[in-house]
Amino acid sequence: PVHKQIEQLISSLCVRDRRLNRYFELHHTTDLDELRGGGDVIEPGMITESSLSLRDILPLNPKHYDKNRAPKFQGQATVVYFHVTVLSLDSINEESMTYVADIFLAQSWRDPRLRLPENMSEEYRILDVGWLHDIWRPDCFFKNAKKVTFHEMSIPNHYLWLYHDKTLLYMSKLTLVLSCAMKFESYPHDTQICSMMIESLSHTTHDLVFIWNMTDPLVVNPEIELPQLDISNNYTADCTIEYSTGNFTCLAVVFNLRRRLGYHLFHTYIPSALIVVMSWISFWIKPEAIPARVTLGVTSLLTLATQNTQSQQSLPPVSYVKAIDIWMSS
């Protein structure tokens, strides 16, 4: 009986396989005459009308293109337009004076040395990002970044577009660990000014100029929520700087971060005030009860010292007086 069941199963599979083959023959037969297009059959690996290679956009004479030279137009410096979309701000660390930002960075520039592919009918063409190694691209870097991470999950999070006017647009998603020189004189009533600076590495302003995009140069996610800080303001700025080797173009995104008072109100001000009020009880204790008066005073002093240490444990050791120091010492 087992052998008969196996034979029946094999027979049914064969019948189903024949039916499937017949279905594909009827519904998925390819007309070879349409593929020949005048007599030639398109073989695998041949370039079709929609294919695009690097040589299709480079000059016919390779000597006319130098990927290390900026594409100047009529002797003018190359202009690169920037746009930044801030997706998130987090991990603001007062002790290490750093913060983390997730951003989309868009760079666009015009390279008149490139050629447009003959079969380009769309508004733009998506190019292979690997071609950036063979064409000129802005040499921008984040001046105050300690670490930059490119996202590659589930695919590399960057792309390259070519427009009809030979403008290139390069978009990438990055996670940045940025340094921020914080000042704590007014802590915890302080407002920190943190920036994100984008500067040219090797080109002076004679060859390359960075400019913010004319429309919406900066977009900040309105849903960003920080535990102890509020983004009171954000804006773009120019931070072009002069070195001994020349002027180097630079752009900056600036965040004004104002500290919320709620945490320190309930964990610093109210507890310390209650400790001081409680120490006043010693004035109602009889002078003869010396142990009770001393114990209450010393306990209040030690508690305030512990409270002072806890209120500043997230701060770096600084040599100047802070607002919280004046409160705790008074």
Summary of the structure (lengths in Angstrom):
residues: 330
radius of gyration: 33.7
end to end distance: 97.6
largest distance: 118.6
contacts: 815
relative contact order: 0.12
helix: 28%
strand: 32%
